[in-house]
Amino acid sequence: MKWGMLSRTKVQMFSYDQLFQAYQKDKFVLDFFHDPAVISGLQVVSSSNTWGPLSIKPSSVTADIVSCVVTSMDFFDRLQEQGIVRESGNIKKCFDEFYEDFVISDELRKVKNFNVN
């Protein structure tokens, strides 16, 4: 699909059943990439665009906490209420507009102020 993401995207799941403390997030992620189960199962895209195992272990990592304040899909109903998406969920297209180096070709990209509260 767009930008070749279809062949370069893969969903992988790993589970963790121990206590997690946010202040230890960097250690948690570093331990994740050093875990034998992860090393043997994790698939990454190489520079030759082929899937294969993780070839190097990172010596250090930095993890960021991502705020998760929206836990309901109701958030997306606003897009339909504002006329940005159709009932089917498809984003409405519009005639191309140009803003600096960007092409605005749908109603979602035209949104300037969208209240998330």
Secondary structure, 3 states (H helix, E strand, C coil): CHHHHHHHCCCCCCCCCCCCCHHHHHHHHHHHHHCHHHHHHCEEECCCCCEEECCCCCCCCCCCCCCCCCCCHHHHHHHHHCCCECCCCCECEEEEEEECCEEEEEHHHHCCCCCCC
